[in-house]
Amino acid sequence: MAHRKPSLPEKTCAACGRPFAWRKKWARDWDQVRFCSDACRTGRYEAAKQRGGKSRGAA
């Protein structure tokens, strides 16, 4: 049985809209965290969405 973490706070990513949970590395600045990943933070998510969702390696 997988370990679930229901007691951790969650936020919604400002770029992709998906929910993400608190992580220990964000403990000091959880209030400022807006994005779920580096891809969303740097805009790679939006760029991929505009290209039609294809990865760089796809033919």
PyMOL Python script that loads the backbone (N, CA, C, O; Angstrom):
from pymol import cmd

cmd.read_pdbstr("""\
ATOM      1  N   MET A   1       0.841  -1.180   0.000  1.00  0.00           N
ATOM      2  CA  MET A   1       0.000   0.000   0.000  1.00  0.00           C
ATOM      3  C   MET A   1       0.884   1.239   0.000  1.00  0.00           C
ATOM      4  O   MET A   1       1.804   1.354   0.810  1.00  0.00           O
ATOM      5  N   ALA A   2       0.607   2.149  -0.895  1.00  0.00           N
ATOM      6  CA  ALA A   2       1.398   3.369  -1.027  1.00  0.00           C
ATOM      7  C   ALA A   2       1.129   4.304   0.148  1.00  0.00           C
ATOM      8  O   ALA A   2       0.013   4.379   0.662  1.00  0.00           O
ATOM      9  N   HIS A   3       2.150   4.995   0.549  1.00  0.00           N
ATOM     10  CA  HIS A   3       2.031   5.955   1.635  1.00  0.00           C
ATOM     11  C   HIS A   3       1.425   7.246   1.101  1.00  0.00           C
ATOM     12  O   HIS A   3       2.003   7.872   0.212  1.00  0.00           O
ATOM     13  N   ARG A   4       0.297   7.650   1.614  1.00  0.00           N
ATOM     14  CA  ARG A   4      -0.360   8.894   1.198  1.00  0.00           C
ATOM     15  C   ARG A   4      -0.039   9.977   2.221  1.00  0.00           C
ATOM     16  O   ARG A   4       0.157   9.686   3.401  1.00  0.00           O
ATOM     17  N   LYS A   5       0.012  11.211   1.771  1.00  0.00           N
ATOM     18  CA  LYS A   5       0.354  12.320   2.657  1.00  0.00           C
ATOM     19  C   LYS A   5      -0.800  13.327   2.703  1.00  0.00           C
ATOM     20  O   LYS A   5      -0.659  14.446   2.209  1.00  0.00           O
ATOM     21  N   PRO A   6      -1.922  12.948   3.281  1.00  0.00           N
ATOM     22  CA  PRO A   6      -3.090  13.827   3.266  1.00  0.00           C
ATOM     23  C   PRO A   6      -2.950  15.068   4.136  1.00  0.00           C
ATOM     24  O   PRO A   6      -3.693  16.032   3.953  1.00  0.00           O
ATOM     25  N   SER A   7      -2.020  15.062   5.073  1.00  0.00           N
ATOM     26  CA  SER A   7      -1.915  16.188   5.993  1.00  0.00           C
ATOM     27  C   SER A   7      -1.019  17.310   5.479  1.00  0.00           C
ATOM     28  O   SER A   7      -0.897  18.344   6.136  1.00  0.00           O
ATOM     29  N   LEU A   8      -0.383  17.127   4.304  1.00  0.00           N
ATOM     30  CA  LEU A   8       0.491  18.166   3.772  1.00  0.00           C
ATOM     31  C   LEU A   8      -0.315  19.208   3.002  1.00  0.00           C
ATOM     32  O   LEU A   8      -1.274  18.867   2.310  1.00  0.00           O
ATOM     33  N   PRO A   9       0.076  20.485   3.122  1.00  0.00           N
ATOM     34  CA  PRO A   9      -0.648  21.517   2.379  1.00  0.00           C
ATOM     35  C   PRO A   9      -0.422  21.388   0.883  1.00  0.00           C
ATOM     36  O   PRO A   9       0.614  20.890   0.442  1.00  0.00           O
ATOM     37  N   GLU A  10      -1.396  21.841   0.107  1.00  0.00           N
ATOM     38  CA  GLU A  10      -1.308  21.791  -1.353  1.00  0.00           C
ATOM     39  C   GLU A  10      -1.544  23.166  -1.939  1.00  0.00           C
ATOM     40  O   GLU A  10      -2.179  24.022  -1.324  1.00  0.00           O
ATOM     41  N   LYS A  11      -1.013  23.370  -3.160  1.00  0.00           N
ATOM     42  CA  LYS A  11      -1.246  24.574  -3.944  1.00  0.00           C
ATOM     43  C   LYS A  11      -1.531  24.150  -5.370  1.00  0.00           C
ATOM     44  O   LYS A  11      -1.333  22.991  -5.733  1.00  0.00           O
ATOM     45  N   THR A  12      -1.996  25.089  -6.176  1.00  0.00           N
ATOM     46  CA  THR A  12      -2.212  24.843  -7.595  1.00  0.00           C
ATOM     47  C   THR A  12      -1.129  25.571  -8.368  1.00  0.00           C
ATOM     48  O   THR A  12      -0.868  26.746  -8.110  1.00  0.00           O
ATOM     49  N   CYS A  13      -0.497  24.891  -9.308  1.00  0.00           N
ATOM     50  CA  CYS A  13       0.580  25.470 -10.105  1.00  0.00           C
ATOM     51  C   CYS A  13       0.042  26.627 -10.942  1.00  0.00           C
ATOM     52  O   CYS A  13      -1.017  26.510 -11.558  1.00  0.00           O
ATOM     53  N   ALA A  14       0.775  27.750 -10.965  1.00  0.00           N
ATOM     54  CA  ALA A  14       0.357  28.937 -11.715  1.00  0.00           C
ATOM     55  C   ALA A  14       0.483  28.727 -13.223  1.00  0.00           C
ATOM     56  O   ALA A  14      -0.170  29.436 -13.989  1.00  0.00           O
ATOM     57  N   ALA A  15       1.290  27.788 -13.665  1.00  0.00           N
ATOM     58  CA  ALA A  15       1.491  27.567 -15.093  1.00  0.00           C
ATOM     59  C   ALA A  15       0.582  26.477 -15.650  1.00  0.00           C
ATOM     60  O   ALA A  15      -0.106  26.698 -16.647  1.00  0.00           O
ATOM     61  N   CYS A  16       0.569  25.318 -15.027  1.00  0.00           N
ATOM     62  CA  CYS A  16      -0.171  24.182 -15.594  1.00  0.00           C
ATOM     63  C   CYS A  16      -1.506  23.921 -14.912  1.00  0.00           C
ATOM     64  O   CYS A  16      -2.344  23.205 -15.460  1.00  0.00           O
ATOM     65  N   GLY A  17      -1.720  24.484 -13.732  1.00  0.00           N
ATOM     66  CA  GLY A  17      -2.993  24.320 -13.048  1.00  0.00           C
ATOM     67  C   GLY A  17      -3.137  23.030 -12.266  1.00  0.00           C
ATOM     68  O   GLY A  17      -4.194  22.773 -11.691  1.00  0.00           O
ATOM     69  N   ARG A  18      -2.088  22.211 -12.233  1.00  0.00           N
ATOM     70  CA  ARG A  18      -2.160  20.949 -11.492  1.00  0.00           C
ATOM     71  C   ARG A  18      -1.847  21.194 -10.018  1.00  0.00           C
ATOM     72  O   ARG A  18      -1.065  22.086  -9.691  1.00  0.00           O
ATOM     73  N   PRO A  19      -2.453  20.406  -9.124  1.00  0.00           N
ATOM     74  CA  PRO A  19      -2.150  20.549  -7.697  1.00  0.00           C
ATOM     75  C   PRO A  19      -0.793  19.921  -7.368  1.00  0.00           C
ATOM     76  O   PRO A  19      -0.401  18.916  -7.960  1.00  0.00           O
ATOM     77  N   PHE A  20      -0.095  20.525  -6.424  1.00  0.00           N
ATOM     78  CA  PHE A  20       1.155  19.945  -5.933  1.00  0.00           C
ATOM     79  C   PHE A  20       1.239  20.147  -4.435  1.00  0.00           C
ATOM     80  O   PHE A  20       0.704  21.117  -3.899  1.00  0.00           O
ATOM     81  N   ALA A  21       1.912  19.227  -3.763  1.00  0.00           N
ATOM     82  CA  ALA A  21       1.979  19.228  -2.307  1.00  0.00           C
ATOM     83  C   ALA A  21       3.303  19.808  -1.814  1.00  0.00           C
ATOM     84  O   ALA A  21       4.292  19.879  -2.543  1.00  0.00           O
ATOM     85  N   TRP A  22       3.278  20.212  -0.564  1.00  0.00           N
ATOM     86  CA  TRP A  22       4.446  20.745   0.130  1.00  0.00           C
ATOM     87  C   TRP A  22       5.593  19.753   0.073  1.00  0.00           C
ATOM     88  O   TRP A  22       5.387  18.544   0.187  1.00  0.00           O
ATOM     89  N   ARG A  23       6.816  20.273  -0.106  1.00  0.00           N
ATOM     90  CA  ARG A  23       8.018  19.444  -0.072  1.00  0.00           C
ATOM     91  C   ARG A  23       8.992  20.046   0.923  1.00  0.00           C
ATOM     92  O   ARG A  23       9.001  21.258   1.139  1.00  0.00           O
ATOM     93  N   LYS A  24       9.800  19.210   1.521  1.00  0.00           N
ATOM     94  CA  LYS A  24      10.709  19.666   2.569  1.00  0.00           C
ATOM     95  C   LYS A  24      11.643  20.761   2.075  1.00  0.00           C
ATOM     96  O   LYS A  24      11.971  21.677   2.830  1.00  0.00           O
ATOM     97  N   LYS A  25      12.081  20.682   0.803  1.00  0.00           N
ATOM     98  CA  LYS A  25      13.013  21.691   0.304  1.00  0.00           C
ATOM     99  C   LYS A  25      12.360  23.065   0.165  1.00  0.00           C
ATOM    100  O   LYS A  25      13.060  24.069   0.033  1.00  0.00           O
ATOM    101  N   TRP A  26      11.008  23.122   0.192  1.00  0.00           N
ATOM    102  CA  TRP A  26      10.296  24.393   0.121  1.00  0.00           C
ATOM    103  C   TRP A  26       9.893  24.896   1.501  1.00  0.00           C
ATOM    104  O   TRP A  26       9.148  25.871   1.593  1.00  0.00           O
ATOM    105  N   ALA A  27      10.355  24.269   2.570  1.00  0.00           N
ATOM    106  CA  ALA A  27       9.896  24.587   3.925  1.00  0.00           C
ATOM    107  C   ALA A  27      10.098  26.061   4.284  1.00  0.00           C
ATOM    108  O   ALA A  27       9.219  26.673   4.892  1.00  0.00           O
ATOM    109  N   ARG A  28      11.234  26.630   3.919  1.00  0.00           N
ATOM    110  CA  ARG A  28      11.523  28.024   4.296  1.00  0.00           C
ATOM    111  C   ARG A  28      10.728  29.044   3.496  1.00  0.00           C
ATOM    112  O   ARG A  28      10.428  30.121   4.011  1.00  0.00           O
ATOM    113  N   ASP A  29      10.378  28.733   2.249  1.00  0.00           N
ATOM    114  CA  ASP A  29       9.685  29.726   1.433  1.00  0.00           C
ATOM    115  C   ASP A  29       8.427  29.186   0.748  1.00  0.00           C
ATOM    116  O   ASP A  29       8.162  29.509  -0.410  1.00  0.00           O
ATOM    117  N   TRP A  30       7.663  28.375   1.453  1.00  0.00           N
ATOM    118  CA  TRP A  30       6.434  27.803   0.908  1.00  0.00           C
ATOM    119  C   TRP A  30       5.465  28.903   0.460  1.00  0.00           C
ATOM    120  O   TRP A  30       4.743  28.722  -0.521  1.00  0.00           O
ATOM    121  N   ASP A  31       5.441  30.020   1.154  1.00  0.00           N
ATOM    122  CA  ASP A  31       4.524  31.106   0.785  1.00  0.00           C
ATOM    123  C   ASP A  31       4.840  31.687  -0.588  1.00  0.00           C
ATOM    124  O   ASP A  31       3.938  32.185  -1.262  1.00  0.00           O
ATOM    125  N   GLN A  32       6.099  31.636  -1.017  1.00  0.00           N
ATOM    126  CA  GLN A  32       6.496  32.194  -2.307  1.00  0.00           C
ATOM    127  C   GLN A  32       6.465  31.169  -3.446  1.00  0.00           C
ATOM    128  O   GLN A  32       6.570  31.555  -4.610  1.00  0.00           O
ATOM    129  N   VAL A  33       6.326  29.895  -3.144  1.00  0.00           N
ATOM    130  CA  VAL A  33       6.324  28.854  -4.180  1.00  0.00           C
ATOM    131  C   VAL A  33       5.049  28.978  -5.003  1.00  0.00           C
ATOM    132  O   VAL A  33       3.950  28.994  -4.449  1.00  0.00           O
ATOM    133  N   ARG A  34       5.193  29.067  -6.346  1.00  0.00           N
ATOM    134  CA  ARG A  34       4.038  29.207  -7.243  1.00  0.00           C
ATOM    135  C   ARG A  34       3.955  28.105  -8.283  1.00  0.00           C
ATOM    136  O   ARG A  34       2.886  27.860  -8.843  1.00  0.00           O
ATOM    137  N   PHE A  35       5.072  27.436  -8.547  1.00  0.00           N
ATOM    138  CA  PHE A  35       5.116  26.468  -9.637  1.00  0.00           C
ATOM    139  C   PHE A  35       5.469  25.077  -9.124  1.00  0.00           C
ATOM    140  O   PHE A  35       6.177  24.932  -8.128  1.00  0.00           O
ATOM    141  N   CYS A  36       4.961  24.051  -9.821  1.00  0.00           N
ATOM    142  CA  CYS A  36       5.161  22.666  -9.382  1.00  0.00           C
ATOM    143  C   CYS A  36       6.513  22.106  -9.812  1.00  0.00           C
ATOM    144  O   CYS A  36       6.983  21.125  -9.234  1.00  0.00           O
ATOM    145  N   SER A  37       7.153  22.718 -10.827  1.00  0.00           N
ATOM    146  CA  SER A  37       8.406  22.166 -11.339  1.00  0.00           C
ATOM    147  C   SER A  37       9.237  23.257 -12.000  1.00  0.00           C
ATOM    148  O   SER A  37       8.762  24.371 -12.224  1.00  0.00           O
ATOM    149  N   ASP A  38      10.481  22.921 -12.308  1.00  0.00           N
ATOM    150  CA  ASP A  38      11.344  23.860 -13.028  1.00  0.00           C
ATOM    151  C   ASP A  38      10.807  24.119 -14.429  1.00  0.00           C
ATOM    152  O   ASP A  38      10.935  25.229 -14.945  1.00  0.00           O
ATOM    153  N   ALA A  39      10.210  23.108 -15.049  1.00  0.00           N
ATOM    154  CA  ALA A  39       9.655  23.273 -16.394  1.00  0.00           C
ATOM    155  C   ALA A  39       8.560  24.339 -16.389  1.00  0.00           C
ATOM    156  O   ALA A  39       8.517  25.183 -17.284  1.00  0.00           O
ATOM    157  N   CYS A  40       7.695  24.308 -15.415  1.00  0.00           N
ATOM    158  CA  CYS A  40       6.634  25.309 -15.329  1.00  0.00           C
ATOM    159  C   CYS A  40       7.213  26.673 -14.963  1.00  0.00           C
ATOM    160  O   CYS A  40       6.764  27.696 -15.480  1.00  0.00           O
ATOM    161  N   ARG A  41       8.192  26.693 -14.089  1.00  0.00           N
ATOM    162  CA  ARG A  41       8.775  27.963 -13.644  1.00  0.00           C
ATOM    163  C   ARG A  41       9.486  28.692 -14.774  1.00  0.00           C
ATOM    164  O   ARG A  41       9.429  29.919 -14.846  1.00  0.00           O
ATOM    165  N   THR A  42      10.152  27.962 -15.653  1.00  0.00           N
ATOM    166  CA  THR A  42      10.918  28.588 -16.730  1.00  0.00           C
ATOM    167  C   THR A  42      10.112  28.787 -18.004  1.00  0.00           C
ATOM    168  O   THR A  42      10.621  29.351 -18.973  1.00  0.00           O
ATOM    169  N   GLY A  43       8.857  28.332 -18.018  1.00  0.00           N
ATOM    170  CA  GLY A  43       8.010  28.539 -19.180  1.00  0.00           C
ATOM    171  C   GLY A  43       8.060  27.417 -20.195  1.00  0.00           C
ATOM    172  O   GLY A  43       7.449  27.529 -21.258  1.00  0.00           O
ATOM    173  N   ARG A  44       8.766  26.346 -19.903  1.00  0.00           N
ATOM    174  CA  ARG A  44       8.837  25.225 -20.846  1.00  0.00           C
ATOM    175  C   ARG A  44       7.484  24.552 -21.012  1.00  0.00           C
ATOM    176  O   ARG A  44       7.183  24.024 -22.083  1.00  0.00           O
ATOM    177  N   TYR A  45       6.668  24.565 -19.973  1.00  0.00           N
ATOM    178  CA  TYR A  45       5.339  23.957 -20.065  1.00  0.00           C
ATOM    179  C   TYR A  45       4.496  24.697 -21.097  1.00  0.00           C
ATOM    180  O   TYR A  45       3.867  24.067 -21.947  1.00  0.00           O
ATOM    181  N   GLU A  46       4.477  26.011 -21.033  1.00  0.00           N
ATOM    182  CA  GLU A  46       3.701  26.811 -21.990  1.00  0.00           C
ATOM    183  C   GLU A  46       4.227  26.640 -23.410  1.00  0.00           C
ATOM    184  O   GLU A  46       3.441  26.552 -24.354  1.00  0.00           O
ATOM    185  N   ALA A  47       5.553  26.592 -23.572  1.00  0.00           N
ATOM    186  CA  ALA A  47       6.139  26.419 -24.898  1.00  0.00           C
ATOM    187  C   ALA A  47       5.737  25.073 -25.504  1.00  0.00           C
ATOM    188  O   ALA A  47       5.436  24.998 -26.695  1.00  0.00           O
ATOM    189  N   ALA A  48       5.728  24.029 -24.707  1.00  0.00           N
ATOM    190  CA  ALA A  48       5.337  22.700 -25.190  1.00  0.00           C
ATOM    191  C   ALA A  48       3.855  22.680 -25.543  1.00  0.00           C
ATOM    192  O   ALA A  48       3.455  22.043 -26.518  1.00  0.00           O
ATOM    193  N   LYS A  49       3.046  23.371 -24.759  1.00  0.00           N
ATOM    194  CA  LYS A  49       1.616  23.415 -25.021  1.00  0.00           C
ATOM    195  C   LYS A  49       1.339  24.129 -26.352  1.00  0.00           C
ATOM    196  O   LYS A  49       0.445  23.729 -27.098  1.00  0.00           O
ATOM    197  N   GLN A  50       2.100  25.173 -26.642  1.00  0.00           N
ATOM    198  CA  GLN A  50       1.927  25.907 -27.894  1.00  0.00           C
ATOM    199  C   GLN A  50       2.387  25.084 -29.101  1.00  0.00           C
ATOM    200  O   GLN A  50       1.843  25.226 -30.197  1.00  0.00           O
ATOM    201  N   ARG A  51       3.392  24.220 -28.896  1.00  0.00           N
ATOM    202  CA  ARG A  51       3.879  23.356 -29.982  1.00  0.00           C
ATOM    203  C   ARG A  51       2.961  22.172 -30.211  1.00  0.00           C
ATOM    204  O   ARG A  51       3.160  21.412 -31.159  1.00  0.00           O
ATOM    205  N   GLY A  52       1.991  22.005 -29.388  1.00  0.00           N
ATOM    206  CA  GLY A  52       1.076  20.875 -29.532  1.00  0.00           C
ATOM    207  C   GLY A  52       1.415  19.722 -28.621  1.00  0.00           C
ATOM    208  O   GLY A  52       0.931  18.610 -28.832  1.00  0.00           O
ATOM    209  N   GLY A  53       2.233  19.955 -27.617  1.00  0.00           N
ATOM    210  CA  GLY A  53       2.547  18.937 -26.632  1.00  0.00           C
ATOM    211  C   GLY A  53       3.599  17.945 -27.059  1.00  0.00           C
ATOM    212  O   GLY A  53       3.837  16.972 -26.344  1.00  0.00           O
ATOM    213  N   LYS A  54       4.235  18.146 -28.186  1.00  0.00           N
ATOM    214  CA  LYS A  54       5.254  17.199 -28.643  1.00  0.00           C
ATOM    215  C   LYS A  54       6.577  17.463 -27.943  1.00  0.00           C
ATOM    216  O   LYS A  54       6.962  18.613 -27.734  1.00  0.00           O
ATOM    217  N   SER A  55       7.265  16.397 -27.586  1.00  0.00           N
ATOM    218  CA  SER A  55       8.565  16.550 -26.955  1.00  0.00           C
ATOM    219  C   SER A  55       9.612  16.872 -28.008  1.00  0.00           C
ATOM    220  O   SER A  55       9.373  16.708 -29.204  1.00  0.00           O
ATOM    221  N   ARG A  56      10.766  17.328 -27.560  1.00  0.00           N
ATOM    222  CA  ARG A  56      11.829  17.707 -28.490  1.00  0.00           C
ATOM    223  C   ARG A  56      12.322  16.526 -29.317  1.00  0.00           C
ATOM    224  O   ARG A  56      12.753  16.715 -30.454  1.00  0.00           O
ATOM    225  N   GLY A  57      12.269  15.329 -28.782  1.00  0.00           N
ATOM    226  CA  GLY A  57      12.792  14.160 -29.468  1.00  0.00           C
ATOM    227  C   GLY A  57      11.795  13.495 -30.412  1.00  0.00           C
ATOM    228  O   GLY A  57      12.146  12.550 -31.118  1.00  0.00           O
ATOM    229  N   ALA A  58      10.577  13.973 -30.429  1.00  0.00           N
ATOM    230  CA  ALA A  58       9.556  13.344 -31.286  1.00  0.00           C
ATOM    231  C   ALA A  58       9.761  13.709 -32.744  1.00  0.00           C
ATOM    232  O   ALA A  58      10.174  14.825 -33.058  1.00  0.00           O
ATOM    233  N   ALA A  59       9.476  12.780 -33.624  1.00  0.00           N
ATOM    234  CA  ALA A  59       9.654  13.013 -35.051  1.00  0.00           C
ATOM    235  C   ALA A  59       8.427  13.599 -35.701  1.00  0.00           C
ATOM    236  O   ALA A  59       8.427  13.851 -36.906  1.00  0.00           O
TER     237      ALA A  59
END
""", "prot")
cmd.dss("prot")
cmd.show_as("cartoon", "prot")
cmd.util.cbc("prot")
cmd.orient("prot")
